[in-house]
Amino acid sequence: SRFLFFKKNYGLLFALVIKFLTGIGKYEIMLAPILLFSIFLGFYKINELMPFIGDQGWFYLSARDMLLDGKIPLVGITSSHPWLHQGPFWTYFLSPFLWLFNFNPVSGAYLTIILGILSVIGIYILGSTLFGKRVGILASLLYATSPLTVYYMRFPYHTSPIPLFVIALIFSLYKITQNKLTYLPLAIFLLAILYNFEIATVVLWPILTGVLLYKMFKSDLNLTRKHIVLSTISFVIPLIPIILYDVKNGFPQTVKFLAWIFYRLFSFGQNTTIESTQNMLNFLSFNFSKLIFPSNNLVTFGILITFAFWILYYFIKKKDKTYKLLLSLFCFPLFVLVLNQTPSDAYLPVVFPTAILLFALFFDFLMHRFKIVTFVLLIFILLTNTYFIFKEDFILDKKSGRLFTLDKRIEASKEIVNLASGRNYNLKGLGLGSNHESFTMNYEYLAWWLGHAPSKKEENVKIYVSESAKGIKIND
């Protein structure tokens, strides 16, 4: 009634501000330092420690060409299957930040940091809506201090925005399960956007289909013509660039991709072995340790085993459809990933929000029974994770010695420019990884930014880049 009074007399915006201010409680106050700490982790030495791999360079060059030459891309970088591309939205998101910060390579990180901070807020709202504010604050705390989510927040790449949109998608799906079908067009719109960032997010489409079929089975699906029309529009609009590309290129992103998905469904398991499945499980275990507690494998194993048994107990006991929705959003993508036998980091951000929410529920469950012990364990995990993040310089694969930070890339690019000495030159890759087209694209962008880009024509001067655990080597 207070909200309606202010809305009627002072306007919607003023009413929303009043509602927010009067609704602030202890959990909202607790959220403030979490956000401040997330901002600190995001911006700390970002100019030096930002990752900048070759595939990032592809998007930076694409965004640069869009801004300077008007070449609007209809698709993004090629996927692991050369005939299939990622969507173009990351180029569209990146380009205004490059323009705003005069093409400085770190400008992309400013964008992903903002998206990461919004994800911390979003997962608090989502957890609070689904399970209560204590779960929401636990989820935001775990998300803000997870080494893996912090890494992605500082990693300007097409997979980094995925968690934020998945959080919004979970909220929409929850609303649909609560008989609010006005959220159906939004859910479909979010799925189309996610496809534009990473084609592997199609794994989420069966979840929406399952929700709708379940409601239909329960005779609880009150679809109207308006819902169908708005859902169709919501699906088509984000896919317009991809549809235009497909019309010109024989429909690889839509028709052929759908056919390939059905082929994969019927061929699942044909090349699956015990060894390959074990490798996939090791891959998932390794990455979940980076998400929750990467400092000690034994502690991580204990947490994961306890967590797995808790899921079996808790979700058999709980009959609420919200828990079933969350579990399906967590388990189904992982199940498909294991069957697909593709240990790609690009698939992981899809499950970040659900994994964090499940762990928040897990700690909330423990707090009801062992409050002090759980509180101490939680503080231990948060402090240890923070120490780990700084010890590893925000690079989770630092021990490999091959994931070089931006300052090292810029130093190598300056060496390239100096070696060229004003001459036209070609930039070539040597050694491990140089077979990939994008191997030198980060150096190409940085050399252009430094004032002397490599030539696209065949030149007499060749400058070679190679990377190893010993460092980046430049020679002619």
MARPAGU-574896 format. One line per field, with one value per residue (C-alpha): residue number from 1; x, y, z. Coordinates in steps of 0.5 Angstrom, whole numbers, plus 500, padded with zeros to 3 digits. Layout:
! MARPAGU-574896
keba = [NUM; ...]
xx = [X; ...]
yy = [Y; ...]
zz = [Z; ...]
END
This chain:
! MARPAGU-574896
keba = [1; 2; 3; 4; 5; 6; 7; 8; 9; 10; 11; 12; 13; 14; 15; 16; 17; 18; 19; 20; 21; 22; 23; 24; 25; 26; 27; 28; 29; 30; 31; 32; 33; 34; 35; 36; 37; 38; 39; 40; 41; 42; 43; 44; 45; 46; 47; 48; 49; 50; 51; 52; 53; 54; 55; 56; 57; 58; 59; 60; 61; 62; 63; 64; 65; 66; 67; 68; 69; 70; 71; 72; 73; 74; 75; 76; 77; 78; 79; 80; 81; 82; 83; 84; 85; 86; 87; 88; 89; 90; 91; 92; 93; 94; 95; 96; 97; 98; 99; 100; 101; 102; 103; 104; 105; 106; 107; 108; 109; 110; 111; 112; 113; 114; 115; 116; 117; 118; 119; 120; 121; 122; 123; 124; 125; 126; 127; 128; 129; 130; 131; 132; 133; 134; 135; 136; 137; 138; 139; 140; 141; 142; 143; 144; 145; 146; 147; 148; 149; 150; 151; 152; 153; 154; 155; 156; 157; 158; 159; 160; 161; 162; 163; 164; 165; 166; 167; 168; 169; 170; 171; 172; 173; 174; 175; 176; 177; 178; 179; 180; 181; 182; 183; 184; 185; 186; 187; 188; 189; 190; 191; 192; 193; 194; 195; 196; 197; 198; 199; 200; 201; 202; 203; 204; 205; 206; 207; 208; 209; 210; 211; 212; 213; 214; 215; 216; 217; 218; 219; 220; 221; 222; 223; 224; 225; 226; 227; 228; 229; 230; 231; 232; 233; 234; 235; 236; 237; 238; 239; 240; 241; 242; 243; 244; 245; 246; 247; 248; 249; 250; 251; 252; 253; 254; 255; 256; 257; 258; 259; 260; 261; 262; 263; 264; 265; 266; 267; 268; 269; 270; 271; 272; 273; 274; 275; 276; 277; 278; 279; 280; 281; 282; 283; 284; 285; 286; 287; 288; 289; 290; 291; 292; 293; 294; 295; 296; 297; 298; 299; 300; 301; 302; 303; 304; 305; 306; 307; 308; 309; 310; 311; 312; 313; 314; 315; 316; 317; 318; 319; 320; 321; 322; 323; 324; 325; 326; 327; 328; 329; 330; 331; 332; 333; 334; 335; 336; 337; 338; 339; 340; 341; 342; 343; 344; 345; 346; 347; 348; 349; 350; 351; 352; 353; 354; 355; 356; 357; 358; 359; 360; 361; 362; 363; 364; 365; 366; 367; 368; 369; 370; 371; 372; 373; 374; 375; 376; 377; 378; 379; 380; 381; 382; 383; 384; 385; 386; 387; 388; 389; 390; 391; 392; 393; 394; 395; 396; 397; 398; 399; 400; 401; 402; 403; 404; 405; 406; 407; 408; 409; 410; 411; 412; 413; 414; 415; 416; 417; 418; 419; 420; 421; 422; 423; 424; 425; 426; 427; 428; 429; 430; 431; 432; 433; 434; 435; 436; 437; 438; 439; 440; 441; 442; 443; 444; 445; 446; 447; 448; 449; 450; 451; 452; 453; 454; 455; 456; 457; 458; 459; 460; 461; 462; 463; 464; 465; 466; 467; 468; 469; 470; 471; 472; 473; 474; 475; 476]
xx = [500; 506; 509; 502; 501; 508; 507; 501; 503; 511; 512; 514; 522; 521; 517; 522; 527; 523; 521; 529; 531; 525; 527; 534; 535; 541; 543; 543; 548; 552; 552; 555; 562; 562; 561; 566; 571; 569; 570; 577; 578; 576; 580; 587; 593; 588; 593; 598; 595; 589; 589; 590; 590; 590; 582; 581; 585; 580; 574; 579; 581; 573; 571; 576; 574; 567; 569; 574; 572; 564; 565; 559; 560; 554; 558; 564; 570; 570; 568; 572; 568; 571; 564; 561; 562; 560; 555; 557; 555; 561; 564; 558; 559; 566; 566; 563; 568; 574; 572; 571; 578; 581; 582; 586; 586; 584; 578; 575; 576; 572; 566; 567; 568; 562; 558; 562; 559; 552; 553; 554; 548; 544; 546; 544; 537; 536; 538; 534; 528; 528; 531; 531; 536; 541; 542; 542; 548; 552; 551; 554; 560; 562; 561; 565; 571; 571; 578; 574; 569; 574; 578; 573; 571; 578; 578; 575; 572; 566; 564; 565; 558; 554; 553; 550; 545; 544; 542; 537; 535; 534; 530; 525; 524; 523; 517; 515; 514; 510; 505; 507; 508; 509; 516; 516; 518; 524; 527; 527; 530; 535; 537; 538; 542; 546; 547; 550; 555; 557; 553; 554; 549; 543; 544; 539; 534; 531; 531; 525; 522; 522; 519; 513; 512; 511; 506; 503; 502; 499; 494; 497; 500; 496; 499; 496; 497; 500; 505; 507; 507; 512; 516; 517; 519; 524; 527; 528; 531; 537; 539; 538; 545; 546; 540; 543; 549; 546; 542; 548; 552; 547; 545; 550; 549; 541; 539; 545; 547; 540; 542; 548; 545; 541; 546; 550; 544; 544; 551; 552; 556; 559; 566; 566; 571; 572; 578; 575; 570; 575; 578; 572; 570; 578; 577; 570; 573; 579; 575; 570; 576; 578; 571; 570; 577; 583; 588; 588; 586; 584; 580; 576; 575; 572; 568; 565; 564; 560; 556; 554; 551; 548; 545; 542; 539; 537; 533; 530; 527; 525; 519; 519; 519; 524; 529; 528; 529; 536; 538; 536; 540; 546; 546; 543; 549; 554; 551; 551; 558; 561; 557; 560; 567; 570; 574; 573; 573; 568; 562; 563; 560; 554; 554; 557; 551; 547; 554; 554; 547; 547; 554; 550; 544; 549; 552; 546; 543; 550; 549; 542; 545; 553; 553; 559; 563; 560; 562; 569; 569; 566; 571; 577; 575; 574; 580; 584; 581; 583; 590; 590; 588; 593; 599; 597; 597; 589; 592; 589; 594; 600; 604; 603; 608; 604; 598; 602; 599; 597; 604; 608; 604; 605; 613; 613; 609; 614; 619; 616; 615; 622; 624; 620; 624; 618; 619; 612; 612; 608; 607; 608; 607; 612; 611; 606; 599; 601; 597; 591; 589; 588; 595; 598; 592; 593; 600; 597; 592; 597; 602; 597; 595; 603; 603; 605; 601; 603; 602; 596; 600; 606; 612; 620; 620; 618; 617; 616; 612; 613; 611; 613; 614; 620; 617; 615; 620; 621; 625; 626]
yy = [500; 505; 503; 504; 511; 514; 511; 515; 521; 522; 517; 510; 511; 515; 509; 504; 508; 509; 501; 500; 504; 502; 495; 495; 490; 487; 482; 488; 492; 485; 485; 492; 490; 484; 488; 493; 487; 484; 491; 491; 484; 486; 492; 490; 491; 489; 493; 488; 481; 481; 475; 476; 470; 469; 468; 474; 478; 475; 479; 485; 486; 484; 490; 495; 493; 494; 501; 504; 500; 499; 491; 489; 481; 477; 471; 471; 466; 459; 454; 447; 445; 450; 450; 453; 460; 463; 469; 476; 479; 479; 483; 488; 488; 490; 495; 501; 500; 500; 506; 509; 508; 509; 502; 500; 493; 493; 496; 489; 487; 494; 491; 484; 487; 490; 484; 480; 485; 485; 477; 478; 482; 478; 471; 475; 477; 470; 466; 471; 470; 462; 460; 466; 472; 468; 463; 470; 473; 466; 465; 472; 471; 465; 468; 474; 470; 464; 464; 461; 467; 472; 469; 470; 477; 479; 475; 479; 474; 471; 466; 471; 474; 468; 467; 474; 472; 465; 468; 472; 465; 462; 467; 467; 459; 460; 465; 460; 455; 459; 460; 467; 466; 473; 471; 466; 471; 473; 466; 465; 472; 470; 463; 467; 472; 466; 462; 469; 468; 461; 456; 450; 454; 450; 445; 450; 449; 442; 445; 450; 445; 440; 446; 447; 440; 439; 444; 441; 435; 438; 441; 448; 451; 457; 459; 465; 467; 474; 469; 465; 472; 475; 469; 468; 475; 475; 469; 472; 479; 476; 471; 476; 477; 469; 469; 474; 470; 463; 466; 467; 461; 455; 455; 452; 456; 454; 448; 444; 446; 443; 437; 436; 436; 430; 426; 427; 425; 418; 418; 419; 413; 411; 413; 413; 409; 408; 412; 418; 418; 418; 424; 428; 427; 429; 435; 437; 435; 440; 446; 445; 445; 452; 454; 452; 451; 450; 450; 443; 437; 433; 438; 439; 432; 432; 438; 435; 428; 431; 436; 430; 426; 432; 433; 426; 426; 433; 433; 426; 429; 436; 435; 443; 444; 450; 445; 440; 446; 448; 441; 440; 446; 444; 436; 436; 441; 437; 430; 432; 435; 428; 425; 430; 428; 435; 438; 445; 451; 455; 450; 451; 458; 455; 452; 457; 460; 453; 451; 457; 457; 449; 450; 456; 452; 447; 451; 454; 447; 446; 452; 450; 444; 446; 454; 455; 450; 452; 459; 457; 453; 458; 464; 459; 457; 465; 467; 461; 463; 470; 468; 463; 468; 473; 468; 466; 473; 472; 467; 460; 456; 460; 453; 451; 458; 459; 463; 470; 476; 483; 486; 480; 481; 488; 487; 482; 486; 492; 487; 486; 493; 495; 489; 491; 498; 501; 496; 492; 485; 479; 476; 468; 463; 458; 452; 449; 452; 456; 451; 455; 461; 466; 464; 471; 475; 478; 480; 483; 487; 490; 491; 495; 499; 501; 504; 498; 493; 487; 487; 482; 482; 478; 481; 480; 481; 475; 476; 469; 469; 462; 461; 456; 455; 459; 465; 469; 468; 473; 473; 474]
zz = [500; 502; 495; 491; 495; 493; 486; 485; 488; 486; 481; 480; 480; 487; 489; 488; 491; 497; 497; 497; 502; 507; 505; 507; 513; 516; 510; 505; 510; 510; 502; 502; 504; 500; 494; 496; 496; 490; 486; 490; 487; 480; 479; 483; 479; 473; 468; 469; 471; 466; 462; 454; 450; 442; 442; 446; 441; 435; 439; 440; 433; 431; 435; 433; 425; 427; 430; 425; 418; 420; 419; 423; 424; 424; 428; 433; 433; 430; 435; 436; 430; 424; 421; 427; 430; 437; 436; 435; 442; 445; 440; 440; 448; 447; 442; 446; 452; 447; 444; 451; 453; 447; 445; 451; 452; 459; 457; 456; 463; 466; 462; 465; 472; 472; 469; 475; 480; 478; 478; 486; 486; 482; 486; 492; 489; 486; 493; 497; 492; 492; 499; 503; 505; 509; 503; 498; 503; 503; 495; 494; 499; 496; 489; 490; 493; 489; 485; 479; 479; 480; 475; 470; 472; 470; 464; 458; 454; 451; 456; 462; 461; 461; 469; 470; 464; 467; 474; 470; 467; 473; 476; 470; 470; 477; 476; 470; 475; 480; 474; 472; 464; 463; 464; 458; 453; 458; 459; 451; 450; 455; 452; 445; 448; 451; 445; 442; 447; 447; 443; 448; 452; 448; 454; 458; 452; 455; 462; 459; 455; 461; 465; 460; 459; 466; 467; 461; 464; 470; 466; 469; 462; 461; 454; 451; 444; 447; 450; 444; 439; 445; 446; 438; 437; 444; 440; 433; 435; 439; 433; 427; 426; 426; 421; 416; 416; 415; 409; 406; 408; 408; 415; 419; 425; 426; 421; 421; 428; 430; 425; 429; 436; 434; 431; 437; 441; 437; 437; 445; 448; 442; 443; 451; 455; 462; 461; 457; 463; 468; 465; 464; 472; 473; 469; 473; 480; 478; 476; 482; 487; 483; 484; 492; 495; 490; 496; 498; 494; 501; 504; 497; 496; 503; 502; 495; 498; 504; 499; 494; 500; 502; 495; 495; 502; 502; 495; 496; 502; 499; 495; 493; 485; 486; 489; 483; 478; 481; 481; 474; 472; 475; 474; 466; 463; 467; 465; 458; 458; 461; 455; 450; 452; 451; 457; 455; 460; 456; 458; 466; 467; 465; 472; 476; 479; 480; 484; 488; 490; 492; 496; 499; 501; 503; 508; 510; 512; 516; 520; 522; 526; 527; 527; 530; 527; 520; 521; 522; 516; 512; 514; 513; 506; 505; 508; 504; 497; 498; 500; 494; 489; 491; 491; 484; 482; 480; 474; 476; 472; 474; 475; 467; 466; 459; 461; 461; 463; 460; 462; 459; 453; 452; 453; 448; 443; 444; 442; 436; 434; 436; 432; 426; 426; 422; 416; 414; 417; 418; 425; 425; 431; 432; 437; 441; 440; 433; 429; 431; 427; 433; 436; 435; 434; 441; 439; 433; 437; 442; 436; 433; 439; 440; 433; 428; 426; 422; 415; 412; 405; 404; 407; 406; 414; 418; 426; 430; 436; 441; 448; 453; 460; 460; 457; 450; 445; 439; 433; 426]
END
